[in-house]
Amino acid sequence: MPAELLIKKRDYFPGEDAFTSITVWAVDPSIRGSRHGYKYSMAYVVRGVCVMRYDNEAGKGDHKHIGDTELPVTFSGMDDLINQFFDDVDRLRR
């Protein structure tokens, strides 16, 4: 089955040089290292620097990058993962 684009959006923060970008694909078969049918990338970018990114790069599974640190994330559904991402964005903006 060819990949199907489900979400592709970029949202800017008014008055800030910052944005979030979310891209989600439905895939079959699953990405190596993931146990679900999505390929995704979510980024929080400030002044041209990617401060945080969620992705499921082949072989690594679900994880996030905050600065130079890579941490696992728990996937319990795409809506929940997007909520986790925005919770982290809110924490980083404080």
N, C-alpha and C positions, 0 to 999 in steps of 0.2 A: 504494500500500500504506500503510495507517495505521502510525504509529510504534508500536513494541512496547517496553515497558519491560523491560529486561534486569536492571538492578541498581538498587536504591535502598536505601542503608544509611547509618547514622550510627554511628560508634564513638567512645566517650568514653575518655579517658586517666584511669585511676583516680588520685585525689588531685590532679588538675590541672583547671583550668577551661578545658579544651581538647577539641576533637573533630575528627574527619574526617567528611566527607560525600561520598558518591559516588553520582551518578545517571548511568545510561547507557541510551540508547534505541537500538534498531535503526531506521534510517530508509531509505526509498527514495522518491525519489532522495536522493543524498548532500547534505549541507549545503554550500551554496556556499562554496568555498575549501578544502574537504576532499576527499580522494580515497578515502574509505572510507564505509561505510554506518552510521556511528555519530554520534549527537549526545550530548555528555557534559559534565558539570560535576563537578569534584572540588575540594573546598575543605578547607583546614586553618584552623580558627578558634580563637583564643586570647583568652579574656576578652572575648568578643563581637566581636572584630575579625578579619576575614578576612586572615590573614597571607600565605596563598598560595592561588592558584586555577589549575586547569587547565581550559580549555574550548576549544570550537571554534565560537565565535560566527560566524554567517553572514558570509562575506566576508573574515574574518580568518584562517581555517584554524586549525590546531592551534597553541596557544600557552599560555603560563603567565604569571601575574601574581605577582610577589614584591614585596610592598609596592607602590610606584608604578611599578615596572619591568615592562614586558611583553617576554617573550622567546619565540622560536619553540621548539617541541618537535618531535622526530621521531617520527612515528607508524609503528611497524612491527608493530602488533597491539595489541589492547586489553589483553591480559595484560601485555605489556611496558610500555605506557603507565601502567597502574596501578602496576607495580613502580617506574617512574621517579618517580611521584608520591610513593610511600611512602619512596623513597630521599631525596627532597627534604625530606619531613616529618622524617625521622630527622636530617638535617643541621641543620634549623632548631631542633630540640628540644635540640641539644647546647649 
